[in-house]
Amino acid sequence: MSDTVLVESHGDWLQITLNRPDKLNCLNRSMHLALRAALQLAHDQAARAVLITGAGRGFCAGQDLGDRRPGTADWPPDLQQTLNDYLNPNIKLITSLPAPVICAVNGVAAGAGASIALACDMALAADSASFIQSFSKIGLVPDAGSSWILPRRVGLARAMGLALTATPLSAADAEAWGLIWKRYEDDALLPAAQTLADQLANGPTAAIAATKMLMQHSATTDFETQLDREARVQKSRAISPDYTEGVQAFLDKRAPRFTGE
């Protein structure tokens, strides 16, 4: 695996760190492939939680524009192919992992970097972090799922404003608008994210995976269909060992010991 993406095991969960701090963790081909390998490792090892963060003072400033320059032989780039071959598969891996995926946004998250953060199940941010839909600054449109996620998180008016003006959104506003879960002082962000990952990894992970599925389907189904889907999933959860353990632990007034079954 490339040193542009670091993977650290914390027992039942994995921490993935984007590691090009001198470039604000801008994405290039090597980094896309390394991130895919790290996410695939989380899937293959059945990690019970995943934490994604960035090294240095930024989370990810988007695609590395220095990779391709006007006037060179490979200009113009085929960005559809770039998305289909590199970035979109990683976004799909993030959203399809059964385990909860947490993002600790430790600085700027711009363009594709913001897309990665927003694709995660829970995003935490440092006070110094900012989110920028920077695509319009270079004549592009939001990609990697941003045009789907943003309106559903913050509403069409705010999503349109962010996309058209490329105005940086502070961590405080991102929290107030419901774009992220919580914000923390810079030094407290990573410990808080690691504590959350540990908490979720020790939780009822099969139920968490089912909750992810229900939430994702809710965006494209009607209310009655969702009610039926909830009932079917709840029936399967009711015969699970984790449900039995959860109820027994409640009755015994002790912490549950979930196995993820």
Wavefront OBJ file of the C-alpha trace (Angstrom):
o trace
v 0.000 0.000 0.000
v 1.281 3.482 -0.869
v 2.586 5.722 1.915
v 0.168 8.402 0.674
v -2.517 6.597 2.691
v -1.736 5.157 6.118
v -3.730 2.382 7.772
v -3.606 1.831 11.517
v -5.388 -1.008 13.297
v -7.133 -0.282 16.588
v -8.275 -3.795 17.331
v -11.769 -4.069 15.866
v -11.579 -0.862 13.831
v -9.261 0.819 11.332
v -7.971 4.374 11.043
v -7.210 5.558 7.501
v -5.091 8.713 7.181
v -4.658 10.645 3.940
v -0.947 11.359 3.947
v 0.248 14.039 1.524
v 0.414 16.856 4.092
v 2.740 18.987 1.948
v -0.046 19.055 -0.691
v -2.939 19.405 1.788
v -3.631 15.744 0.981
v -4.651 16.530 -2.593
v -5.680 13.408 -4.480
v -3.625 11.882 -7.279
v -3.853 8.493 -8.985
v -1.604 6.773 -6.460
v -3.614 8.144 -3.563
v -6.965 7.138 -5.077
v -5.722 3.572 -5.469
v -4.209 3.498 -1.981
v -7.459 4.747 -0.457
v -9.362 2.069 -2.355
v -6.997 -0.595 -1.038
v -7.455 0.685 2.517
v -11.247 0.681 2.236
v -11.185 -2.776 0.681
v -9.008 -3.956 3.573
v -11.621 -2.658 6.004
v -14.253 -4.655 4.133
v -12.165 -7.832 3.877
v -11.205 -7.738 7.553
v -14.822 -7.037 8.575
v -13.682 -3.977 10.511
v -16.372 -2.945 12.975
v -15.741 0.780 12.352
v -13.597 2.953 10.088
v -12.155 6.407 10.789
v -10.856 8.578 7.928
v -8.785 11.690 8.623
v -5.935 13.707 7.115
v -2.316 14.296 8.072
v -1.084 17.811 8.707
v -3.171 20.971 8.618
v -5.728 19.914 6.010
v -8.132 17.045 5.476
v -8.107 17.007 1.670
v -7.986 19.943 -0.744
v -9.464 17.922 -3.608
v -7.921 16.623 -6.809
v -4.280 17.540 -7.423
v -4.529 19.991 -10.334
v -0.773 19.851 -10.808
v -1.134 16.356 -12.265
v -2.462 17.723 -15.557
v -1.697 21.082 -17.102
v -3.140 22.929 -20.114
v -0.871 22.790 -23.116
v 0.546 19.355 -22.329
v -0.017 16.147 -24.275
v -2.637 14.756 -21.888
v -4.814 17.908 -21.968
v -7.796 18.009 -21.826
v -8.259 15.215 -19.301
v -11.171 12.786 -19.488
v -12.711 13.631 -16.124
v -15.585 11.211 -16.627
v -13.068 8.393 -16.831
v -11.162 9.776 -13.837
v -14.336 9.794 -11.758
v -15.481 6.364 -12.923
v -12.061 4.749 -12.510
v -10.790 6.363 -9.329
v -12.952 8.628 -7.200
v -16.466 7.192 -7.572
v -15.428 3.624 -6.681
v -14.008 4.955 -3.415
v -17.184 6.890 -2.641
v -19.214 3.747 -3.333
v -16.959 1.722 -1.042
v -17.424 4.249 1.755
v -21.201 4.235 1.463
v -21.498 0.452 1.019
v -19.313 -0.628 3.930
v -21.482 -2.325 6.566
v -19.346 -0.748 9.279
v -19.924 2.864 10.334
v -17.486 5.235 8.616
v -16.460 8.332 10.575
v -14.647 11.297 9.089
v -12.487 13.580 11.236
v -12.118 16.747 9.167
v -8.966 18.325 10.565
v -8.715 21.276 8.165
v -9.871 22.311 4.733
v -12.091 19.843 2.862
v -12.430 21.177 -0.674
v -13.851 19.750 -3.888
v -13.474 15.982 -3.912
v -12.148 16.205 -0.359
v -15.481 17.582 0.787
v -17.230 14.833 -1.181
v -15.285 12.155 0.697
v -16.115 13.740 4.049
v -19.820 14.041 3.239
v -20.019 10.446 1.986
v -19.072 9.169 5.443
v -21.772 8.195 7.914
v -20.704 10.718 10.541
v -18.461 13.736 10.032
v -16.711 15.503 12.890
v -14.733 18.678 12.299
v -12.097 20.784 13.987
v -12.931 24.403 14.708
v -10.376 25.392 12.056
v -11.940 23.165 9.390
v -13.847 24.475 6.397
v -15.870 22.921 3.594
v -15.568 24.329 0.083
v -17.460 23.360 -3.049
v -14.551 24.676 -5.076
v -15.604 23.212 -8.443
v -17.075 26.429 -9.860
v -13.748 28.214 -9.361
v -12.243 26.134 -12.165
v -15.307 25.767 -14.384
v -16.493 22.387 -13.122
v -19.602 21.030 -11.401
v -19.875 19.261 -8.033
v -18.987 15.594 -8.347
v -18.357 12.415 -6.348
v -21.877 12.647 -4.968
v -21.838 16.226 -3.702
v -24.752 17.327 -5.893
v -26.827 14.508 -4.349
v -25.711 14.793 -0.729
v -25.619 18.572 -0.239
v -29.286 19.397 -1.027
v -30.420 16.557 1.225
v -28.267 17.760 4.114
v -28.693 21.523 3.993
v -31.582 22.182 1.583
v -31.549 23.296 -2.033
v -31.057 27.023 -1.388
v -27.953 26.585 0.752
v -26.570 23.803 -1.444
v -26.969 25.995 -4.527
v -25.277 28.925 -2.815
v -22.321 26.817 -1.714
v -21.922 25.268 -5.171
v -22.282 28.442 -7.243
v -20.169 30.776 -5.109
v -17.586 28.308 -3.735
v -17.871 30.160 -0.434
v -15.991 28.387 2.371
v -18.319 27.043 5.059
v -16.867 27.157 8.558
v -17.075 24.212 10.916
v -19.404 26.225 13.150
v -21.816 26.867 10.277
v -21.481 23.281 9.044
v -22.570 22.103 12.481
v -25.420 24.624 12.673
v -26.647 23.674 9.179
v -26.613 19.944 9.923
v -23.804 19.141 7.489
v -21.703 17.480 10.193
v -22.342 15.693 13.465
v -20.193 17.783 15.833
v -17.221 20.126 15.930
v -14.359 20.179 18.412
v -11.365 22.258 19.349
v -8.538 21.301 17.019
v -6.551 19.297 19.574
v -9.659 17.450 20.738
v -10.868 16.320 17.307
v -8.863 13.137 16.758
v -9.276 11.800 20.325
v -13.028 12.433 20.085
v -13.228 10.691 16.708
v -11.221 7.722 17.990
v -13.454 7.452 21.055
v -16.509 7.457 18.802
v -14.989 4.782 16.547
v -14.250 2.621 19.573
v -17.793 3.136 20.873
v -19.379 2.135 17.579
v -17.015 -0.807 17.082
v -18.181 -2.179 20.422
v -21.827 -1.621 19.561
v -24.383 -3.847 17.811
v -22.654 -3.607 14.444
v -25.193 -5.721 12.532
v -27.934 -3.357 13.707
v -25.733 -0.385 12.776
v -25.281 -1.803 9.261
v -29.042 -2.278 8.952
v -29.605 1.287 10.176
v -27.233 2.570 7.473
v -29.201 0.655 4.856
v -32.521 2.049 6.080
v -31.241 5.625 6.133
v -29.788 5.325 2.634
v -32.994 3.856 1.190
v -35.133 6.544 2.819
v -33.927 9.107 0.286
v -35.534 7.266 -2.615
v -38.601 5.543 -1.121
v -42.001 6.725 0.052
v -43.079 6.696 3.688
v -45.234 3.571 3.539
v -42.527 1.581 1.786
v -40.075 2.664 4.450
v -42.448 1.572 7.208
v -42.661 -1.887 5.643
v -38.891 -2.081 5.225
v -38.335 -1.095 8.875
v -40.738 -3.813 10.004
v -38.965 -6.497 7.964
v -35.550 -5.476 9.254
v -36.817 -5.259 12.833
v -38.175 -8.803 12.579
v -34.711 -10.085 11.670
v -33.073 -8.064 14.436
v -35.502 -9.438 17.042
v -34.097 -12.963 16.611
v -30.469 -11.807 16.807
v -28.137 -12.570 19.721
v -27.380 -8.845 20.073
v -31.040 -8.036 20.731
v -31.237 -10.719 23.399
v -28.028 -9.436 24.956
v -29.203 -5.810 24.818
v -32.489 -6.533 26.573
v -30.865 -8.800 29.164
v -28.184 -6.202 29.891
v -30.882 -3.553 30.360
v -32.760 -5.790 32.804
v -29.539 -6.659 34.631
v -28.540 -2.989 34.777
v -25.142 -3.647 33.173
v -23.339 -2.656 29.977
v -24.201 -4.926 27.031
v -21.542 -7.121 25.425
v -22.466 -7.053 21.749
v -20.919 -9.480 19.271
v -22.217 -7.944 16.045
v -24.648 -10.787 15.376
l 1 2 3 4 5 6 7 8 9 10 11 12 13 14 15 16 17 18 19 20 21 22 23 24 25 26 27 28 29 30 31 32 33 34 35 36 37 38 39 40 41 42 43 44 45 46 47 48 49 50 51 52 53 54 55 56 57 58 59 60 61 62 63 64 65 66 67 68 69 70 71 72 73 74 75 76 77 78 79 80 81 82 83 84 85 86 87 88 89 90 91 92 93 94 95 96 97 98 99 100 101 102 103 104 105 106 107 108 109 110 111 112 113 114 115 116 117 118 119 120 121 122 123 124 125 126 127 128 129 130 131 132 133 134 135 136 137 138 139 140 141 142 143 144 145 146 147 148 149 150 151 152 153 154 155 156 157 158 159 160 161 162 163 164 165 166 167 168 169 170 171 172 173 174 175 176 177 178 179 180 181 182 183 184 185 186 187 188 189 190 191 192 193 194 195 196 197 198 199 200 201 202 203 204 205 206 207 208 209 210 211 212 213 214 215 216 217 218 219 220 221 222 223 224 225 226 227 228 229 230 231 232 233 234 235 236 237 238 239 240 241 242 243 244 245 246 247 248 249 250 251 252 253 254 255 256 257 258 259 260 261
